[in-house]
Amino acid sequence: MFLQQLINGVVLGAIYALIALGYTLVYGILKMINFAHSEVLMVGAFLGVGALAVAPGLSGGWGLAAAFAASILGGGLLGVAVERMAYRPLRHAAKLAPLISAIGVSILLQNDMFLWVSNQTVVFPALVSLKVFSLGEQASVNSLQILILASALALMAALEIFVRHSRSGKAMRACADDMETAGLMGIDSNRIVALTFLIGGALAGAAGVLNGIYYGSIKYNMGFLPGVKAFTAAVLGGIGNISGAVLGGLILGLLEVMAAGYLPGGAQWKDVFAFVVLIAVLLVRPSGILGEKIAEKV
């Protein structure tokens, strides 16, 4: 029983971690929370379904590739568009202004999908033939869980390699340390910020497809709960820290599954659990597990 819950928690946590990376990337550079990020996830999920509807003959691996391609490309471009229209004009405004703009964009995207696409739950096509692999008598893992975990880990590893070793990744880290100084060194901060939103949106789009495959359905308001939980994961691990976002996502996924499986009435309260964790982290360690307290220079 415990091993099975552990597997379920890691798979769920991998999805949360993938979403949390978008929050932590944007915060690391702009020191703002992109609350429209959860709606990019929702749009990415619908783009994946849309790609399959346009090419109904695609199934299996080809269908999965088409859904991922549409969601990653669409999510990335949407992230860039949101940054250009909703955040860049407010970059030097009071800190509350981008927050209000983010909430407005979130409401706009959600209602656009409600009015123009569907106000009902949409079934996500089954792209993976379900095969169950036994891990002894106490646990099993299926092909869907393997796909989700492998896809999420591959994307997270690719992001880590890009940020650590590519020229643009080093520029992103320089902007995160000090954007003004990075600009004086010849780095185009606007391009780096747009690149950050592109990557964050692409990851959110991919997470939308994985979320749709995992639960078998999508809806116009599907981004809220995964978004809040992913934000909690980012804060738990240390927002602004890529490794912290991954760690926080895995921990939150495990805690949620374990609470649902072992606490009385846990299944009914599992969505509330993320809020409890968020409040506890903010009270006990606001900087997160891997976060660092940075003294402000006066």
N, C-alpha and C positions, 0 to 999 in steps of 0.2 A: 504493500500500500504506500509506504513512504517513498520507495524508489519511483513508483508511478507518478506520484505527486511531484517529485523532484523533476522528472522529465517534463511534465506538463508546465511546471513553473519556469523552467529554463526556456522552453519554446515561447511561452507568453512573454517572458522577460526580454527575449531577443527582439520581439516586435516593438515593445516599449523602448528599448535601447535605440533602435533604428529611428524612431520618431524623436526621441530625446536629443539625438545628435543635431537635429535641425535647430532646436531651441538653444543648445549650448554653443553652436557655431556663431549664430547671430549675436548672442549675448557676449561672447568672447571678444567680438570686434566692436559692436555698437553700444554695448552695455544696456540693451533694451530687450524686452520679451516680445517676441513676435507671436501674438495670440491668434493671428490668422493662420498660423502654421497647421493647426488641426484641420482647417477647411481645405488646405492644399492636399492633405491626406485624403479627404473625402472626394475632392475633384479627381485626384489620381486614381482612386478606386473606380469611379464612374468612367474615366477615360479607358481604363483597362477593359471594362465591360463593353464600352463603345467600340473599341478596336475589334473585339470578338464579334460584335454585331455587324460591323462593316464587312468582315471576312468570315462568314459563318462556317466555311469549310475547315477552318483551322481548329485543331484540337491537340491535346497532348502537349508535347514539347514545343511545337510551333505556335500553338495557341498561347501557351505560357509566355513564350518569348515575345509575341506580339503584344500581349497585355502589359508585360513589364516595359517594353520599349515605349508604348504610348503613355504609360503612367509616369515613367522617369522623365521623358522628354517634356510632356505636358506640365508635370509638376515643377520641373526646373524653370521652364519659361514663365509659368504663373508666378513663381517666387520672384523672378527678376522683375516682372511687371508690377507686382505689389510693392517691391522696394522702390522702383522708379517713380511710381505715381503716388504712393501713400506715405512713404517714409523719407525719401531723399529731400523733398521740400521742407520737411520738419526736422532735419538733422540738427540744426542749431537752435531749435525752439526749446521751450521748457520741457522737462522730461515727461510730463504728463501728456503732452500733445501727441507724441508717437503712440503712447499706450491707447489713447482714445481712438486714434486713427486705426490701430490694429483691431480693436474691438469692432469698429465700423466696417472694416474690410471683411472680418469674419461673418458678421451679420449679412452683409451684402452677398457674399459668395454662397452662404447657406440658403438665402431666400431666392437667389438666382437659380440654384439647382432645384429648389422646391417648385418654382413657377415654370421653369423652362424644360426640365427633364422629367422629374417624377416626384410626387409627394408621398409615394408608397414605398414599401420595402421592395428592393430589386434583388432577384436571385442571382448570385454570382455563379457562373458556370463551373461545373466540376472539371477541372483541367488535369487533375492527378488521379490516376487509378489507385484506389486505396489498397495498400498491402500492409499487413500487420506482421511485425517481426517480434517474436517472443524473446524476452530477456529473463529467462527462468520462469518460475511459477508466479512471481509477484508483480511483474511489470511487463509491458510491451511498448513498442514504438512503431508508429505507422509511417508510410512513405510521405504523407503530408507534413508531419512534424519534422521529418528529416529535411524535406525541401525548404520549409520555413527557416529552420535553424541554419542550414547550409547557405541559403541566400542571404540571410541577415549577417552572418559571420563574414561572408565574402565581401559584402558591401562595406562593412565596418573595417575590415582589413585593408580594402582598397583606399578608404578614406584616410586611414592612419598612414599608409605608405605615401599617399599624395601630400598630406600635410607635412610629413617629416622630411621627405626627400625631393619633392619637386620645387621648381623655382617659384611657382605661384603659391605653393603651400608655405614656403618660407616667407613670402610677402604677406600672406595671411597672418602668420605668427608675429611678424613685425608690426602690422597694423593693430593686432590685438594688444601688443605691449605699449605702443604709443603711436597713434595714427598721425599726429602732426610731425613727429620726427621721421616717421616712415615716408611721409610726403616730401620732406626736405631731402631725403636720400634718393628721390626719384621714383618712388612707388606711387602709382595712380590709385589713390584710395577709393575713388568711385568704382573703378574696375574691380578692385578686390572685394568691395562690399557686394557688388552685383554678382561676382563669382561665388561668394559665400551664400547668397540667397539662391543662386542656381543649384549649388550642391545640396543645400538644405531642402529645397523644394523637390529635387530629384529623389532624395532619400525618403521624403514624406510620401511621394507618389508610389514608390516601390513598397513602402510600408502599407499603403492603402490597398494594394493588390494582395499582399500577404494577409492583411486583416480580413479582406473579403473572402479569400480562399479558406482561411481558418474557420470563420463563422458561417460561411456559405451564403451571406446576404450583405447588402449595403443599403444605406439610406442617406437622405440629404443631411441629416443631423448626426450622422455616425461619428463625426470627428471629435465631438465634445469630450466624451469620457476617455477615449485613448489619448487625446491631447492633454487633458488634465493629469492623467496618470503618467504620461511621458514627461510633462513638466515637473511633476513630483519626483520622477526618477532623476531628472537633470539636477534638481536642487539637492536631492539625497546624495548623489555622487559628487556634487560640487559643480555648480553651473559655470560654464566657461571652460570646463575641463573635459576633453574628449573621452579619456579613459574613465573619468567619473560618470559620464552619461551612460556608458556601457555597463559599468558596475552597478549604478543605480537602477537601471532598467532590469537587470538580472535579479537584483535583490528584491525589487518591488514585485516582479512576476512571481518569485518564489514565495514571498510573504503573502501575496494575495491568494495563491493556490493553496498554500498550507492553511491559511485562515479559513478558507471556504471548505476545506476537507476535514479539519479537526475541531474547529470551534463550533459550539451549538448555534445553529442558525446562521453559520458563516456564509453559506451560499447566497442568502438574501442580502447580506451586508457587505459582500465583497467589493462592491463599487464605492462604498463609503470608506473602505479601509484606506484607499489612497489619500483621502483627505486627512484622515487621522495621522498617517505617516507624515504628510506634508506639515501639519501643525507641530508634530513632535520634533521634526528636524529643525524647523524654524525656531523653536523654543530652546532646543538643546545645543544644536550646532548649525547655525545659519549658513556657515561657509560650506557645509557638506562634508562627506567623508574624505575626499581628496582635494577639497578646496583649501585655499590659503587665505588667511587674513592679510589684506594689503593695506598698509597705512596710507592715508590720503595726505599728499604734500600740500602745505598751505603757503 
